[in-house]
Amino acid sequence: MPIYTGFDGTPLHYDDTAPGDHPPVIVLAGGAARHPDYLGDLAGLPDRHRLLVPHLRGVGRSPAAPLAPQTGPDAEPAAPQTPQIAPDPEPVDAASRPDEAGAEAAVPDPGQAGAYWRQAADLERLRVHLGQERIVLVGHSAGTRLALAYAAQYPDRVAGLALVTPPATYLVDTPPDAEDLIARRRGEPAFDAAEAASKAGPDLGDDAAFNAWHRACAPLGYAAWGPAEQTHALVGEWALPAVKAYFSVDPPADFATRLARVTAPVLVIAGAEDCLTGLAPVVALATLFPSGRAEVLARCGHYPWVEQPAAFRRVLDEYLSLCGDTAAVETAPSRREPHHRC
């Protein structure tokens, strides 16, 4: 598995579907901090595109922080230290999430390297490692937070940004409508049980219990609960320490306004029945970008490559082909009304 060096010297792993000279599409898994195995092959996208999937800090084969140096007579000589890239030149809000009691965000510490706002600096190191002038990012769910953090901090390095079922209420003022979607589903036994589990909340002190809670809540994330959805829900473990680290630092208050500096084409893919994110705020997210547009997939929840693979592949394949054309990137289409796909 290939490795690159994070902003603080941490060796970080990534999967590469087609190593070589082709420009990669960097895919950021959600969860948060879920093993990227759950992405599968994204409805066959590697057939036409080189996908590069980082293992984010503390997830999969990537450690959360620099490895401790070996000591003793058999230790290898230390490698030269790579200069660090500051995560962001401007101060980051000090407040941490309420469920992260005890986190001192005002003073950076090694644990905060896993915050999504700070992991943007890791992506910048990955871009340099790959020798790319600009990069195309595809984020899913919580992975879109990292994709957006990178776009906000390095807008000129973004060639394309695809946001798949992103949480959006923290960036837009559009009233949330997830509860309306949930109300339509009540009465389905599996869905009702999942909603009850969600309201009960997770055990944040135990990794196994945290994963069990996610499995119990799984039906909320799909428009239907059939064999394909049930099988997919079992793939990919969550790393609880990495989840906590991911939300350990709040982004700056001007996060949303910074996104107006992203001139590359931006695609937002929404599930019409996504009970986790709702629909209206996700569609509204596209309006933050000069060249943003939204695609709404019918009969689809939070995992469109599982629920509507043909429509998902068609929409994303068209978009990635556009991003692969330099001229098209420079003359991106203007914003338009969301398009609904069957």
N, C-alpha and C positions, 0 to 999 in steps of 0.2 A: 504493500500500500504506500502511495507517495506521501511525503511529509514536506511541510514548509515550516518556517519559524514565525511564531506569533510576535506581536509587538513587544512583548517582554521576554522573549527568548524561549517561550514554550514551544516544544515540537508538536505540531498539529497535523492530523491525518486528513486525507480526503480520498474519496473514490473517484476514479476516472473511467468513464465507459468506453472511451476510445483515445488512449494516449497517442499523442502525435502533434502535428503542427496546426490542426484545425482550431479555430477560436472556440473556447469552451463557453458553455452556458452554466453558470454557477447556481446550483439549486440549494436553497436553505430550508432545512426541515423545521417543522414546528414542534408542538408539544405543550408547553415549551420543553426543551431538552429531551425529546423523544428520539430514540435511535432511528436513523434515517432509513432503516430497512422497511419501514411502513410505507415509504414512497413507492416501493416496487420499481417498475420501469416506466411509471407515469404514462400509462396507456400506449407504450411503444415509442415514445419520443426518441430514445437512443437510436432508433432505426435511421433517423435523419439528422440528429444533432448530437454533438459531443457534450455529454452532461458531466459536470464535475460537482460532487456532493461532499462538502466539508463535514467532518465530524466536529461539531462545535465543542467548546471547552467543557470538559467533564463528561462528555457523551461518547459512547463507542470507544474508539481507540485513542482519543485525544485526552490527555490529562488536563486538569483544571489550571495548573500552574507549572512553572519550570521544574523539571526533574531535579532532585537533589544530586549533587555531584558525588561520584564514587570516591571512596577513600581506600587507602591500603596499597600494598605493593603491586596489586594487579590492576589498579585503576588506570584508565587511559588518560592521556593528557587532555586537559580541557580545551575545547574548541574556542577559537577567537569569538569574543562577544559581538553580536550583531547590534548595531546602533538601534535604539528604540525609536519608534514613531509615537508621538503623543496622540492619545485618542481623540483629542479635540482641543483647538486653541482657546476656546471660550469656556467659562466655568459651567459646571453641570449642577443642576439643582441638588441640594443636599438631602432632601427628604427621601426616605425609603418607603416602600409599600408597608401598609399597616400590618400585614401578615408576616413581615420580616422583622419582628421585634429584636432589638439589640444591634441592628446593623448601623454602623457609624459611617454614613455616606459622605460626611464632610471631609474626612481624611482618607485618601485612597489607601487601600490595602490589597494584598494579593487576591483575596476572595472576590473583590469587585472587578477583577479582570474578566470575569464571566458575565458581567452585565451586558445586555445587548447593545447599549449605547457605546460601551467600550470595545466590544468585539468588532465594531466597524473598523477599528484600526487593524485587527487581524485580517479582515478582508482586503484592506489596502496592501498589506504585506503579501497576501496571496496574489493580488493583481501584479505586483512587482515580480514575484516569484515566477509567474506565468509569462512574463514579458509582454503583457497586453497594455496598450495605451488606454483602452476603456474596456469595460466588462458589461455583460448582460447578466442580470440577476433575476432568478425566479424564486420567490419565497412562498411558502405555504403557512397559513395560520400564524402562529407566533413567530415563525421564521420571517414573516413580512416585517415584523418590528425591526429586526436586524437589517433587512434589505433597505428599509426606509431610513434607518439610522445612518447607513452608509451613504445613501443618496443625499441626505441632509448635510453630511460632513464633507463629502467628496462629489458634489454634483457634476463637475466637469469630467469625472472618470466613469460616468454611467452612460453606456451605450443603449441600454434598454432595461426596463423594470416591469416585471410581471408579478402581480400580487394575487395569489390564489386564496380565496375565502379569508381575507384579512380581517382581524378585529379592527374597528375603525372609530368607535365611540370616544376614544381618547384623543382623537385628532379632529373630528368634525362635530358640529353642533346639531346635526340632524337627529331628531328624537329616535331613540332605540325602538325597534319593533320586534325584537326576538320573542317577547312575551306573546305577541299576537300569533306568531307562527307556532309557538308551543301550545297555545290554547286550541288550535285546530287539530293537534295530534292527540290531545288527551282522550282517554278511553281505550287506547291501544295498551294492552297489558305490559308489554316490554318497555314501551315508552314511559308509561306511568311509573314503573319500577325505577327506571333510569332517572326520571325527574326527582323522585324521592331520595335517591342516593345522592344526586347533585346537591339538593337542599341540605342534606345531612352534613356535607362537607368532607374533605379528606383528612386523614391522619398524617400530619406533617412531620411526625417524629419517626416514621418507619417507612423504609423504601418499599417493602413488599406490600404493606397496607395501602400506600399511596398508589401503587400500580393496580391493586385490586379495586380501588375506588374508581380509577379511570375506566377499568373494564366494565364495572357496574353502570357507569354513566354512558357507555358507548352508544346505545341506541339514540341518544339525543343528537348525535353528530351525523345521522343519515336520514334521508327522506323516506327510506323503507328499511326493514330489518330482515332481509332475506339471507340466504346462505353466503353469498359473496360478501355482504357487509359483515356478517358474523365472523367469517374467516379473516377478513382484513383487520377487524378490531383487535385480534389477538397478536398482531405483528408489531414489534417494536416496543421495547421497554422505556419507561421514563426514568431519568436519573434525578432523584429528588434533590441532592445537593446542588446540581447544576440548575435545576428549576429555581431554587432560592437565589442563586447567584445571578441568574438571568434578569431578575427584577430587583436587584439590590441597589441600583442607582437609577433615579428618575432622569429622563432626558430634559433638556432645557425647555423653558416655557415657550420659546419661539420655534419649537420643532415643526409645527404645521406650516408656519409661514416660510421656513427655510425651503420647503419642498417646491415652492414656486420657482426656485432657481434650477430645477431639473428640467432641461430642455429636451431630453431624449423622450421617445414615445413610451408611454406608460399604459399598461393594460391591467385592469382590475377584473378578475373573474369572480362572480358571485353565484352562490347556490340559491335558487328561488325559495327553497325550504330549509335554509340553514338556521337551525334553532340556536346555534352557538354564537353566531355573529349578528343575526338578523339580516335584513336585506337593504333597507333604505340607507343606513350609514355606510355600508360597503360601497354601494353605488355612488354615494356622495363623495367618497374618498377620491375618486377619479378627478373631481373638479378642483382639487388642490394643485394640479399639474397643468402647465400650459398645453401639453399634448397628451392629456389623459383621456381614456375612454373606458367604459364598463361593458362587460358582456355578462348577461344573466342566463344561467343554464336552468331550464325547467326540470321539474321532478328531481331536484338535486339538493343535497345537503352540504356538508363540510368537506367531503372528499370526492370531488368531481371525476377524477380519473378512475375511481372505483364505481361510482354510481352512473355516470354518463361518459364512458370512456371515448366513444366516437366523437361526440360533440366537443369534449375537452381537448382531445388531440387536434381536432380540426382548428379550433380557435387558437390554441397555443402554437401549433405548427405554423399557421399563417403569420402570427405575430413574430415568432423567432426568425422566420424567413425574411420578414421585413427588417428586423434588426441586423440581419446578416448582410444587408445591402447598405453600404456606407451612405450612398446618396439618399436612400429612404430615411435613414436615421437623421441626416442633417435637415431634411425637409419633411419632418413628421407631420401627420395629419392633425388638423385642429380638433378641439374637443367636440364631441357629438353626444347625442342622447344615447342612453344605454340600449344595447341591442339584446333582444331576448331570443335565445336559441331553444329549439325543441329537442 
